[in-house]
Amino acid sequence: MDKETFKKFEKAAKFDLPEIERDKILAAVNLLSERFEKLSEINTEGFPPLVSVSENLSNVLRDDKAVKFCPRDELLKQACESEDGCFVVPKAVE
């Protein structure tokens, strides 16, 4: 990835990184990209796709159960700002 493309992602994410940080992250992204390219060179023909790393396990997830939690009013007391029973937060998308 070149610096201009990275700057577009940075702007979209509303980041303003120092040049040193930008260079570090860009180097890491490019290293990952190179590694993935190297992995794509491996011949995987004849190997079935891996659906799960735990194929031999049955359902290991717990059942969903409703549990008592803090009342809404208690949580909203900790909010910087609330309105009509909801948290008010800064606008993230324009």
C-alpha positions in Angstrom: 0.0 0.0 0.0 1.4 3.4 -0.8 1.2 6.5 1.4 -1.6 8.2 -0.5 -3.9 5.1 -0.2 -3.0 4.9 3.5 -3.8 8.6 4.0 -7.3 8.0 2.4 -8.0 5.2 5.0 -6.6 7.5 7.7 -9.0 10.3 6.7 -12.0 7.9 6.4 -11.2 6.6 9.9 -10.9 10.3 11.1 -7.3 9.6 12.3 -4.6 12.2 12.3 -1.4 10.3 12.8 2.1 11.7 13.2 4.3 10.8 10.2 6.4 8.4 12.3 3.3 6.4 13.4 2.0 6.4 9.8 5.3 5.0 8.6 5.3 2.3 11.2 1.8 1.2 10.5 2.3 1.4 6.7 5.4 -0.9 7.1 3.4 -3.4 9.1 0.5 -3.4 6.6 3.0 -4.0 3.7 4.7 -6.8 5.6 1.4 -8.5 6.2 0.5 -8.1 2.6 3.7 -9.7 1.5 3.2 -12.6 3.9 -0.4 -13.2 2.5 1.0 -13.1 -1.0 3.5 -15.7 0.0 0.8 -17.9 1.5 -1.3 -17.7 -1.7 1.6 -19.3 -3.5 1.1 -22.6 -1.5 -0.5 -25.4 -3.4 -3.6 -26.4 -1.4 -5.1 -28.6 -4.1 -6.4 -31.8 -2.6 -7.0 -30.4 0.8 -10.6 -29.8 1.9 -11.5 -26.3 3.1 -11.3 -25.9 6.9 -14.6 -24.9 8.2 -13.7 -24.9 11.8 -10.6 -25.4 13.8 -12.7 -27.4 16.3 -14.4 -29.9 14.0 -14.4 -32.7 16.6 -16.2 -30.6 19.2 -20.0 -30.5 19.5 -21.7 -27.3 20.5 -19.4 -25.7 23.0 -21.4 -22.5 23.3 -23.5 -21.9 26.3 -27.3 -21.5 26.2 -28.5 -18.0 26.1 -30.2 -17.1 29.4 -31.6 -13.8 30.5 -29.9 -12.4 33.5 -30.6 -9.4 35.7 -28.4 -6.4 34.9 -28.2 -2.9 36.1 -31.4 -0.9 35.6 -31.3 1.5 32.7 -31.6 4.5 35.0 -28.5 3.5 37.0 -26.5 3.2 33.8 -27.7 6.5 32.4 -26.7 8.3 35.6 -23.1 7.6 34.6 -23.5 9.0 31.1 -22.1 12.4 30.2 -25.4 13.1 28.4 -28.6 11.3 27.9 -31.9 11.9 26.2 -35.2 10.0 26.3 -33.6 7.0 28.0 -30.6 6.7 25.6 -27.0 7.7 25.6 -26.1 10.8 23.6 -22.8 10.4 21.8 -20.9 12.5 19.2 -21.9 12.0 15.6 -19.4 9.5 14.0 -20.6 9.5 10.4 -21.4 12.6 8.4 
